[in-house]
Amino acid sequence: MEAYIAEIQSLTVIAVGIILGLGAAGTAIGFGLLGGKFIEGAARQPEMIPELQTKMFIVAGLLDAVTMIGIGLALFFTFANPFLAPLTAAAGH
């Protein structure tokens, strides 16, 4: 039983690492594209910079929100692992 618990914990750590890594990579790619398109738009129409900047910050907030959801999910799996509940209940811990 202890071997199963250790295996689930180790696989959970790997899954959390993947969740955080892909979330960070996706956010980095998203911010790169967002910044590039903002600069392109600002270079084409400099008078639109305030409107473009406002929209850019809204989209940046949404990009960060997706990453924060991933971090919350990763923390949930780290500290309140639902996959361990059946094993710990059966073991009587």
N, CA and C of each residue as an Amber inpcrd file, in Angstrom:
protein
   279
   0.8200000  -1.1960000   0.0000000   0.0000000   0.0000000   0.0000000
   0.8640000   1.2600000   0.0000000   1.9370000   1.2290000   0.7890000
   2.8270000   2.3940000   0.8550000   3.5040000   2.6460000  -0.4970000
   3.7650000   1.5650000  -1.2440000   4.3880000   1.7330000  -2.5580000
   3.4350000   2.4330000  -3.5180000   2.1470000   2.1170000  -3.4240000
   1.1570000   2.7750000  -4.2850000   1.0490000   4.2650000  -3.9470000
   1.0700000   4.5640000  -2.6640000   0.9920000   5.9700000  -2.2420000
   2.2080000   6.7380000  -2.7480000   3.3930000   6.1520000  -2.6160000
   4.6130000   6.8120000  -3.0930000   4.5880000   6.9860000  -4.6040000
   4.0580000   5.9870000  -5.3170000   3.9930000   6.0940000  -6.7770000
   3.0160000   7.1910000  -7.2140000   1.8750000   7.2680000  -6.5560000
   0.9060000   8.3170000  -6.8900000   1.4850000   9.6920000  -6.5810000
   2.1910000   9.8120000  -5.4500000   2.8000000  11.0980000  -5.1140000
   3.8740000  11.4900000  -6.1270000   4.6730000  10.5470000  -6.5560000
   5.7220000  10.8790000  -7.5230000   5.1340000  11.2370000  -8.8840000
   4.1060000  10.5340000  -9.3170000   3.4700000  10.8750000 -10.5880000
   2.7330000  12.2070000 -10.5010000   2.2100000  12.5270000  -9.3250000
   1.5560000  13.8180000  -9.1390000   2.5690000  14.9490000  -9.2470000
   3.7570000  14.7510000  -8.7080000   4.8070000  15.7710000  -8.8090000
   5.1820000  15.9930000 -10.2720000   5.2820000  14.9290000 -11.0440000
   5.5850000  15.0600000 -12.4690000   4.4630000  15.8020000 -13.1840000
   3.2160000  15.4470000 -12.8790000   2.0720000  16.1140000 -13.5090000
   2.0320000  17.5960000 -13.1550000   2.3130000  17.9320000 -11.9140000
   2.3270000  19.3410000 -11.4880000   3.4250000  20.0940000 -12.2350000
   4.5840000  19.4730000 -12.4020000   5.6520000  20.0990000 -13.1630000
   5.2630000  20.3580000 -14.6090000   4.5510000  19.4100000 -15.2050000
   4.0930000  19.5850000 -16.5810000   3.0510000  20.7010000 -16.6550000
   2.1210000  20.7280000 -15.7070000   1.0900000  21.7740000 -15.6880000
   1.7460000  23.1570000 -15.5950000   2.6730000  23.3080000 -14.6590000
   3.3210000  24.6090000 -14.4740000   4.2070000  24.9740000 -15.6630000
   4.9370000  24.0060000 -16.1870000   5.8200000  24.2800000 -17.3170000
   5.0610000  24.6680000 -18.5700000   4.0010000  23.9380000 -18.8890000
   3.2240000  24.2700000 -20.0790000   2.4680000  25.5850000 -19.9000000
   2.0150000  25.8540000 -18.6830000   1.3580000  27.1300000 -18.4260000
   2.3070000  28.3010000 -18.6140000   3.5240000  28.1450000 -18.1200000
   4.5220000  29.2150000 -18.2790000   4.9150000  29.3830000 -19.7430000
   5.0840000  28.2650000 -20.4470000   5.4630000  28.3500000 -21.8590000
   4.3420000  28.9780000 -22.6880000   3.1100000  28.5760000 -22.4200000
   1.9810000  29.1550000 -23.1500000   1.8240000  30.6380000 -22.8940000
   2.0160000  31.0370000 -21.6550000   1.9280000  32.4620000 -21.3300000
   3.0560000  33.2400000 -21.9930000   4.2430000  32.6840000 -22.0100000
   5.3720000  33.3690000 -22.6480000   5.1310000  33.5390000 -24.1430000
   4.6330000  32.5050000 -24.7910000   4.3270000  32.6000000 -26.2170000
   3.2160000  33.6200000 -26.4460000   2.1930000  33.5740000 -25.6040000
   1.0840000  34.5210000 -25.7380000   1.5220000  35.9640000 -25.5640000
   2.3680000  36.2130000 -24.5700000   2.8570000  37.5800000 -24.3590000
   3.7620000  38.0260000 -25.4940000   4.5420000  37.1150000 -26.0440000
   5.3860000  37.4560000 -27.1860000   4.5550000  37.8590000 -28.3960000
   3.5260000  37.0700000 -28.6900000   2.6460000  37.4100000 -29.8120000
   1.8910000  38.7110000 -29.5440000   1.4040000  38.8590000 -28.3340000
   0.6480000  40.0590000 -27.9750000   1.5070000  41.3140000 -28.1040000
   2.7110000  41.2620000 -27.5720000   3.6010000  42.4150000 -27.6510000
   3.9980000  42.7390000 -29.0790000   4.2490000  41.7080000 -29.8650000
   4.6150000  41.9290000 -31.2580000   3.4920000  42.5720000 -32.0540000
   2.2750000  42.0810000 -31.8560000   1.1360000  42.6580000 -32.5760000
   0.8340000  44.0830000 -32.1040000   1.0580000  44.3400000 -30.8070000
   0.8650000  45.7000000 -30.3060000   1.8510000  46.6680000 -30.9630000
   3.1000000  46.2500000 -31.0570000   4.1080000  47.1120000 -31.6730000
   3.8030000  47.3230000 -33.1580000   3.3550000  46.2660000 -33.8430000
   2.9810000  46.4140000 -35.2540000   1.8360000  47.4140000 -35.4130000
   0.8170000  47.2670000 -34.5680000  -0.3250000  48.1860000 -34.6440000
   0.0540000  49.6140000 -34.3000000   0.9240000  49.7690000 -33.3170000
   1.3520000  51.1140000 -32.9240000   2.2130000  51.7580000 -34.0060000
   2.9930000  50.9460000 -34.7090000   3.8260000  51.5010000 -35.7750000
   2.9820000  51.9290000 -36.9730000   1.9010000  51.1970000 -37.2230000
   1.0470000  51.5380000 -38.3640000   0.1650000  52.7510000 -38.0880000
  -0.3840000  52.7930000 -36.8810000  -1.2890000  53.8940000 -36.5230000
  -0.9250000  54.4180000 -35.1330000   0.0280000  55.3170000 -35.0490000
   0.4620000  55.8330000 -33.7410000  -0.6510000  56.5260000 -32.9540000
  -1.6360000  57.0690000 -33.6380000  -2.7280000  57.7460000 -32.9220000
  -3.6290000  56.7650000 -32.1790000  -3.5240000  55.4690000 -32.4870000
  -4.3610000  54.4540000 -31.8380000  -3.6870000  53.8100000 -30.6210000
  -2.5160000  54.2940000 -30.2510000  -1.7570000  53.6550000 -29.1680000
  -2.5580000  53.5690000 -27.8630000  -3.2470000  54.6130000 -27.4050000
  -3.9830000  54.4670000 -26.1350000  -5.0540000  53.3740000 -26.1800000
  -5.8030000  53.2850000 -27.2730000  -6.8330000  52.2540000 -27.3860000
  -6.2000000  50.8600000 -27.4810000  -5.1310000  50.7550000 -28.2660000
  -4.4500000  49.4660000 -28.4010000  -3.8380000  49.0240000 -27.0790000
  -3.2980000  49.9900000 -26.3320000  -2.6680000  49.6530000 -25.0630000
  -3.7040000  49.1470000 -24.0680000  -4.8670000  49.7710000 -24.0420000
  -5.9300000  49.3170000 -23.1400000  -6.3360000  47.8890000 -23.4680000
  -6.5380000  47.6280000 -24.7490000  -6.9310000  46.2770000 -25.1620000
  -5.8210000  45.2700000 -24.8990000  -4.5710000  45.7050000 -25.0650000
  -3.4500000  44.8190000 -24.8080000  -3.4120000  44.4100000 -23.3310000
  -3.6610000  45.3730000 -22.4280000  -3.6360000  45.0450000 -21.0010000
  -4.7980000  44.1320000 -20.6090000  -5.9310000  44.2750000 -21.2460000
  -7.0610000  43.3770000 -20.9700000  -6.7060000  41.9510000 -21.3820000
  -6.1490000  41.8060000 -22.5760000  -5.7650000  40.4720000 -23.0440000
  -4.6330000  39.9120000 -22.1880000  -3.7080000  40.7480000 -21.7550000
  -2.6230000  40.2840000 -20.8820000  -3.1780000  39.7690000 -19.5560000
  -4.1920000  40.4410000 -19.0380000  -4.8290000  39.9610000 -17.8110000
  -5.5020000  38.6180000 -18.0030000  -6.1090000  38.4200000 -19.1550000
  -6.7380000  37.1260000 -19.4400000  -5.6900000  36.0280000 -19.6030000
  -4.5650000  36.3690000 -20.2180000  -3.4780000  35.3880000 -20.3380000
  -2.9720000  34.9710000 -18.9580000  -2.7980000  35.9350000 -18.0800000
  -2.3480000  35.6170000 -16.7270000  -3.4020000  34.8320000 -15.9540000
  -4.6620000  35.1070000 -16.2100000  -5.7220000  34.3940000 -15.4970000
  -5.6910000  32.9040000 -15.8110000  -5.4360000  32.5600000 -17.0560000
  -5.3640000  31.1470000 -17.4290000  -4.2100000  30.4640000 -16.7080000
  -3.0770000  31.1470000 -16.6150000  -1.9290000  30.5850000 -15.9050000
  -2.2130000  30.4440000 -14.4120000  -2.8880000  31.4220000 -13.8310000
  -3.2140000  31.3440000 -12.4000000  -4.1710000  30.1890000 -12.1100000
  -5.0780000  29.9070000 -13.0240000  -5.9580000  28.7450000 -12.8580000
  -5.1340000  27.4700000 -12.8610000  -4.1590000  27.3920000 -13.7550000
  -3.2650000  26.2370000 -13.7850000  -2.4580000  26.0990000 -12.5100000
  -1.9950000  27.2100000 -11.9620000  -1.2460000  27.1670000 -10.7020000
  -2.1520000  26.7070000  -9.5610000  -3.3820000  27.1930000  -9.5460000
  -4.3260000  26.7460000  -8.5220000  -4.5970000  25.2590000  -8.6180000
  -4.7460000  24.7590000  -9.8270000  -4.9630000  23.3260000 -10.0210000
  -3.7460000  22.5270000  -9.5810000  -2.5610000  23.0220000  -9.9110000
  -1.3390000  22.3370000  -9.5030000  -1.1910000  22.3160000  -7.9800000
  -1.5190000  23.4300000  -7.3230000  -1.4560000  23.4520000  -5.8610000
  -2.4890000  22.5170000  -5.2380000  -3.6570000  22.4210000  -5.8600000
  -4.6720000  21.4910000  -5.3680000  -4.1520000  20.0610000  -5.4290000
  -3.5450000  19.6880000  -6.5500000  -3.0160000  18.3300000  -6.6730000
  -1.8320000  18.1020000  -5.7420000  -1.0840000  19.1530000  -5.4320000
   0.0680000  18.9960000  -4.5540000  -0.3520000  18.7870000  -3.0990000
  -1.2850000  19.6020000  -2.6140000  -1.5980000  19.5790000  -1.1910000
  -2.8680000  18.8140000  -0.8180000  -3.7970000  18.6510000  -1.7390000
  -5.0390000  17.9270000  -1.4430000  -5.2760000  16.9110000  -2.5520000
  -4.3410000  16.0140000  -2.7120000  -4.3660000  15.0810000  -3.8330000
  -5.6030000  14.1760000  -3.7560000  -6.5410000  14.3050000  -4.7150000
  -7.7400000  13.4680000  -4.6580000  -7.4670000  12.0180000  -5.0270000
  -6.3270000  11.7390000  -5.6390000  -6.0080000  10.3690000  -6.0250000
  -5.5140000   9.5400000  -4.8370000  -5.1050000  10.2220000  -3.7810000
  -4.6250000   9.5060000  -2.5970000  -5.7520000   9.1300000  -1.6340000
  -6.8910000   9.7900000  -1.7370000  -7.9770000   9.5680000  -0.7740000
  -8.4180000   8.1100000  -0.6890000  -8.6430000   7.4080000  -1.8110000
  -9.0600000   6.0080000  -1.6730000  -7.9990000   5.1280000  -1.0190000
  -6.7330000   5.4160000  -1.3000000  -5.6780000   4.5720000  -0.7220000
  -5.4820000   4.8540000   0.7570000  -5.5120000   6.1160000   1.1490000
  -5.3260000   6.4380000   2.5640000  -6.5320000   5.9940000   3.3840000
  -7.7170000   6.0080000   2.7900000  -8.9060000   5.5190000   3.5010000
  -8.8310000   4.0030000   3.6860000  -8.3240000   3.3140000   2.6680000
  -8.2100000   1.8550000   2.7670000  -7.1140000   1.4620000   3.7320000
  -6.0630000   2.2780000   3.8090000  -4.9630000   1.9710000   4.7220000
  -5.2700000   2.3680000   6.1610000  -6.2810000   3.2180000   6.3500000
  -6.6670000   3.6390000   7.6800000  -5.8080000   4.7420000   8.2420000
  -5.2280000   5.5750000   7.3740000  -4.3730000   6.6970000   7.8320000
  -5.1970000   7.8840000   8.1600000
